Amino acid sequence: MNPHLISTTAKMNLKTQLSLFISAALIAPSAFGVLCAADPAKPTAPALPFISVPITLDRPGYLTAVIEDENGLRACNLISEYKSPAGKMTFNWDFYDVGIQPGREKVKQGDQEVEVLKPYLRHLVKPGTYKVRGLVHDGIVMKYEQSVYSPGTPPWKTADMSGAWMGDHGNPFDVLFLDKGENGQPTLILATGCAEAGHALSFCDLTGKKYKGVNSDNFHGPDAVKNDRKPGADPNKLYFINGNGLCTLGENDRHVMIMKPSRKKPLPVLSDYAHGDLAVYGGLAVLSESDNRANIDTTTGNLLVVDLATKTELCNLVTGVSRGIAFDTDGKLYALIDGNLVR
């Protein structure tokens, strides 16, 4: 995978709109009816004079201009994404609307019958006042913005784990702030749910510079990462949830599964489709998620309480749609249930 990101930036000069608005009283004889595609077997409407629309640009750009009626409804596309020079230009309008595509028809081609699109039908616009509106921009250019994901220095893996990018299958899902990380300095821990060649956890200083990374567990990375909020607990002891269950980091930062929730209703989340949340206080962990695949079932949720010491489920509470959860330092649990913050 190429570790460089090329972003597409459209430099839209939205302030540079056309300064010219014209009003033209159009008298459209109803006898002219509908203009059809040229067909020698059918009579065509007499040719109408054009109205000339002058447009002046103070610099080159890509021009789009439309004609609208007095209610702001589109009557005609005058010009679209036209690479225009600076200066004055003149475009013509024949008083007909943009037209409709009436569908398909079958026609003979040699000894075969094929289906083709019918010719567009355009109609004379109704008499009234019309205006020209448009915009001009400098074009779409490619501009280097940044490297992919976290700023590994260098962007390949190193022995001290300070290099390499973050997860290469997803954006960061969660972030944990530590007053004092493993380096003795304030630290941000970024977590991503899926990482193949990159790191599932990135430890960064407050400028975003990465000083440590942790690999994924066979693609699995944390959907949420937390520490024990009880005063006196080790803030660098991390707990997280992923597709394998409730985990922590063991020797050499290997993923160690604490327990995998049972598959009973309400389902306790943990899947590739669900991004749950986690809160820990005093050796108790609470897992939150709407009924497993949140993009399928968004009517129920659950709060699963786990004893970390015994690695057992204490209870599994059925709730409304459950999202973010957090303990305060006094052990009070706050949760987003059905869009409401509750305690």
N, C-alpha and C positions, 0 to 999 in steps of 0.2 A: 504494500500500500504506500502510495506517495504521501509523505508526511507534510506536504505543503498544500495549503488551501488557496485556491484562486476564487475570489468572489467577483460576482458580476454586479457592477455599480451603474445604475442609470442616473446620469446627472440631469435631472429634470429641472428645467428653469421654469417653475410654475408661475413665477411672477411675470415672466415675459409672455403674456397673452396678447393676442392680436388687439391692437388699439383701434382697429377700424371695425365699426358695426354699421351695416348698411340696412336701410329700409327700402323695400321696393314694393309698390302696389302692382300686383300681378293680375292681369285680366286674362283668364284662361277660358277661351270659348269652349263650351261643353260639347260642341259638335266634333271637336278633335278626338274626344273619347280616350280610348286606351291605345298606347303605342305598343305594337307587337314586334317581335323579331322579324327581320326582313324575310318575306315570303312572296315570290312572284305571283302566287295564286290569290293573295289577299291584298286588299287596298291598304295603303299606309297613310298615316295622318300627314297633312301638309307640314313642311319644315317650319319650325318656329325660330324666331330670332333668339340669340343668346343674350344674357346679361353678363357684362364683364365685371369681375370682382378684383379690384386691385388690392394687393397685400404687400406691405413693405417690412422687411426685416433689417434690423440694425447690425446683424452679424449672421454668418452662415449657421445653419442648423437643420434639424429634421422637423418638417412642418406637417401638421395635421390641421385641417380646417373642415368644419361642417356647416350646413345651413339648417337653421331651426325656425319653426314658426313662432308666433308671439307667445305661445304657451310653453315654449322650450322643448317641443317635440321635434325629433330629428326628421328633416325632410329629405336631405341629400348629403352624402359624403362628398365634399368637394375635392379634397386631396388627403392622402394618408401616408405618413412617414416618408414624405418626399424630401430628399437631400437637396436643400435649397441654398442658393448663394445669397449673400447679402444684397440688399437693394430692393427695387420695386419689381413685382411680378404681377401678371394678370391671368386669372383663371376664368373660364366661361361656365355658365350654368344654363341648361336648356329648359328650365322650369318643370322638369320631371322629378319624381321622387326616386328613392334609392331602388325601388322595385321589390318584387317578391319572386321566389322560386316556386312555381306551381306544382312541382313534382316530377314524376317520370312518365315516359311513354315508350311504347314499343315501335320500332321502325325496322324497315327492311334494309339490310346491308348485304347485297349479293343475294345468295339463296338462303341467308340466315335472317332470323328475327332477333334483334338485340334490344336491350332496354337502355335508354339514354335519358338524360335530364332534359326537361322541356325548357324552351327559351324563357329568360326572365321577362316578366311583365312589369312595365313601368307606367305610372299614371301622371297626368298633369296635376300639379298641386292646386289647391283651392286659392282663389284670390285672397290676398291679405298682406300682412306685413311680416317680412322675414329678416333674419339677421345672420351674420356670419360670426362664428365663434371658433376659436382654435387655440393651439399652443405650439411651442417650439422647444426642442431640447437639443443638447449637444451630442446625443448619440450614446449608445451603450458601449462601455469600455471595460476591459479587464484590468483590475487593480489588485496588487498584492496587499492583503490586509494583515494576516497573521498566520502563524503555524497552527496545525490542527490540535485542538484540545489544550491540555495543560502545557506550560512552557518548560518542557524537559530540557536540561542543558548537560550534555548534548541530546539530540532527539533519538538516540539509540540507547539500548540498555547498557548499563555500566555495573561494575562489581559492587559499588556502594549503593546502587538502586536509585541514584539521584537523576539518572537520565531516562530517556524513553517518554513516549507520549502516554496519555491516559487511555481509557477504553476506546477501542476502535469499532464498536458496534452500538454505541449509544452515548448520549450526553450525560454529564453528571446528574445524578438523581437526588443527592443529598449532600449537605455540608455540615461539619461539626467544628465548632470553635473551641480551642483549648487555650487557657491563660498561659500555660507553660507546656509545650510539647516535649518530645524526646530530645530535641536540641536545646531545651531550656528557654526557648523563646515562644511568644504567641504563635499559634499554629492554626491553619485551616486544613481540615481533612476533607477532601473531595471524594465522593463515592459514585461509581457508575455500575449499573446492573449487569453489564456484559462487556467482557474484554477478552480478546483472543491474543493479540500480539502485544498489547499495551498493558497498563497497570489498572487494576480495579480500584485501588485506593492511592491517592496522591497526597502527600504531606507537603504543604507549602507555607512560606512565610506570608506576612500580610501584604507583600507586594505581588504575590502570586508566584514567586520563584520556588520551584519544587526542590526539596532536599531529600525526599525519600518516596519510594513507591512500593506497593505490595501487589503481587500477581493475583490473577483470578483463580478460582477453583474450577478448572476445566470449563472455561467460559463464564461461569457464574461469578457475579460480583454483587456487592451490597445494593439493595434497593433503599435501605435506610441504615445509617450508622449512628450509634449513640454511646455514651458512657453513663456510669451510675451517677445520678444527680445528688445522692445523699452526701452531705458534708462528711469528709473524712475518707470517702471511697477513692480508689485510685483513678484519677481522671484519664490516664493513658491506657486503661483496660477497656478495650473496645468491644462492643456487641453489635451485631448486624444481622439482617435477614436477607436471604436470597432464595433461589429456587430449591436449595437443599434443605433449608430450614433456618432455625435460629443458631447463629454461629458466633465464634470469637476467634481471636488470633492466638496461635500457640507458638511453640518453638520455631525459630527461624521464620516467623510471620506466616506459618502455614494455617490454612483455614481449618478450624476444629468445630465440628457440629455439636452443639449442646443438645438439641433435641429436634426431631421432625414432628410437627403437629399431626395428629391423627386425622383421617379424612372423614370426619363426621360433620353433620350440619350443626351450625353454619360452618361452611368450609373456611379454614383459617388462612386463606389467601395464597400465599407462596406459589406463584406460578410465573411463567414467562410473560403473562399478559397483565399481571397485577403489580402495582407498585404500592406496597403497604408502608406503614410507618411503625415506629418502635419507640418505646419509652422505658427507662430502667430507673428503679429507685430501691435502695436497700436490699438488693438481691432478688427483687421481683421484676420481671419483664412483662410488658403489656404489648401485644401485637394488635395492630388495627388494620382492617381492610374490608372493603365491600365484598360481598359473597363471591370470592375467588375472582373470576375474570370480570373485572369491573366494566369492561366494554360490552359485556353480554347481559349481566344481571346487575342493575343499579338500584335495586329496591331494598336490599337488606345488607347488613354488615355484621361485624363481630369484634369484640374485644377479648382476646385470648390472654389469660394471665398464667405465667409460667414461673415456677420456683427454680432459680438458676442453680442453687446448691444441689437439689435433688433431681433436677432435670425432669420435672413432672408438670403436667397441666393441672392448675388448681381450679380453674373454671373457664368457661367459654360463653361469654355473654352475647345474646342476640340483640342487635341494635338496629337502628336505621342505618342509612349509608354512612359508614365510618371512614374518616380520612385522617388528618393529622392529629397526633397526640403528643403530650409533653407533661413531665412532672416539673413542679417548681421545687425549690430547695427545701420546702416544708413537707414535701411528699404529697401534695395535692395534684390530682391528675386532671388535666384539661384535655378535651377532645372535641373535634368537629364532627357532629352527628347531624345528618340531614341539613348541612349547611349552617348549623347553629353551634356556637361555642358553648360547651356545657362543662360542668365540674362535678 
